[in-house]
Amino acid sequence: MTFRDGEPAVNGHAPGILNPLWKRFSIAVWRIAFVVVIFLWLHPVTYRSTRMAIVGLVVLLWGSSLILWWDMKAIRIAAFAIAVVVLLLAILPGRTPDVGKLRSNYVESLTEYEGTRYIWGGENRLGIDCSGLVRRGLINASLQQGFTTANPGLIRQSFLMRWFDCSARALQEEYRSQTHRLFPARSIQQLDHTKLEPGDFAVTATGVHTLAYLGDKKWIEADPGAGRVIIVQAEDENGWLKVPIEVVRWRAFELESYR
């Protein structure tokens, strides 16, 4: 007995096709793994172990898709195309981005989170904290410009920022050389705003909170007291505007960091 292309049957089944009972079981496991990936991806709070689990499960889903649906040409082509794209994104050199556009995209991304509920350790639209907000703005802006300008460097930067989570204090201390400490100030209310660029951010001297500057003396923060992301004016009656701070800038907005 032979199947298409004249290939002989193996144990009564066509080559490359799993035993029907085992295949049904494998598909059920595949579906569970897919749901788990979606849940972990959407959950506001992630840890290093969570991110490793997502990567591992995605690789498992990719490989098992090839095995389960090898006889479907479209699946094979899609799977290999995804692998090639990921490889190219990993190895192709990046280019110096349009820093001005990146900064404006960053500010725009920050404002899209207004009203998002505050969750300590959160980093997406279902819940976010202060450091998660200032980081997520740059993650989104880098990813957006990376894809629209075909710049693998920005896409890698977005992935690495998501992988290496950090606190407000770590941002203040120039964690992984991502930030540049500019100068201290007695408070945002006493700050000379002419020294700022939109997208700069302030970290409290204690390292427990951060607010990002939008321009025109407007600041955005994931405020634990308000329980959500809010936009405030420098003159508002908000306790975080009255404490000592240090002004910090993303090195992604400095051309020197790309040379």
C-alpha positions, 0 to 999 in steps of 0.5 A, spaced: 500 500 500 502 506 498 500 514 499 501 520 494 508 520 491 509 513 491 511 513 498 510 506 502 506 506 509 509 506 515 505 501 521 499 503 517 499 510 517 502 515 511 509 518 512 509 524 517 502 523 520 502 521 527 497 516 530 490 519 530 489 518 537 496 520 539 495 526 534 488 528 538 492 528 544 497 532 542 492 537 539 489 538 546 496 539 549 497 544 544 491 548 545 492 548 552 499 551 551 496 556 547 491 558 552 497 559 557 501 563 553 496 568 552 494 568 559 501 569 561 502 574 556 496 578 558 497 578 565 499 585 568 505 582 572 511 578 569 517 575 572 523 572 569 521 565 570 514 568 566 518 570 561 522 564 560 516 560 560 513 564 554 519 563 550 519 556 551 512 555 550 512 559 544 518 555 541 514 548 543 508 551 539 512 552 533 515 546 533 509 542 535 505 545 529 510 543 524 510 536 527 502 536 527 500 539 521 506 537 517 502 535 511 499 542 510 504 546 506 501 553 508 503 551 515 510 549 513 511 555 509 509 559 515 513 556 520 519 556 516 518 564 514 517 565 522 523 562 523 527 566 518 524 573 520 526 571 527 533 569 525 534 576 521 531 580 527 536 577 531 542 578 527 541 584 522 545 590 524 540 596 527 541 603 524 541 610 528 533 611 529 529 618 528 530 620 535 525 626 534 520 621 532 522 616 537 521 621 542 514 623 540 512 616 539 514 615 546 510 621 549 504 619 545 504 612 547 505 614 555 498 618 554 495 612 551 495 609 558 491 614 562 486 611 566 489 604 566 489 602 573 495 601 578 498 595 579 504 594 583 509 590 578 504 591 572 506 593 565 501 593 560 494 596 559 490 591 564 495 594 570 501 598 570 506 601 575 510 607 575 516 604 572 512 600 568 509 606 565 515 609 563 518 603 560 512 601 557 512 607 553 519 606 550 518 599 549 512 600 544 515 606 541 521 602 539 517 596 537 513 601 532 518 605 529 522 598 528 517 595 524 515 601 520 522 603 518 525 596 518 530 597 523 532 590 527 536 594 532 530 598 535 526 591 535 531 588 539 531 594 544 524 593 545 525 586 546 530 587 551 527 592 555 521 587 556 526 582 558 530 586 563 524 588 567 527 594 573 524 598 578 524 606 579 531 606 583 534 601 577 532 607 572 535 612 577 541 608 577 542 607 570 541 600 570 544 596 563 546 603 561 539 605 559 538 611 562 542 618 563 542 621 570 541 629 568 541 633 575 537 633 581 532 638 583 528 640 590 521 638 587 518 638 580 514 644 582 521 648 583 524 645 577 526 649 571 522 646 566 526 649 560 531 644 562 527 638 560 525 635 553 518 631 553 520 624 554 525 626 560 522 623 567 523 624 574 525 619 579 524 621 587 530 621 591 528 615 595 527 611 588 520 609 590 516 613 584 517 616 577 513 621 573 514 622 565 514 629 562 509 630 557 511 638 555 508 644 557 509 642 565 504 636 564 507 630 567 504 623 567 504 617 572 501 611 575 499 614 581 498 608 587 494 613 591 489 615 585 489 607 583 490 609 576 495 613 571 493 620 571 496 626 568 498 632 572 500 639 572 506 641 575 502 646 580 497 641 582 496 639 589 499 632 588 504 629 593 509 627 588 510 634 585 513 636 592 518 631 594 526 631 592 527 628 585 532 626 580 531 628 572 533 622 568 533 621 560 533 615 556 539 614 552 535 612 546 533 619 545 541 621 545 544 620 538 551 619 542 549 613 544 548 610 537 555 612 535 
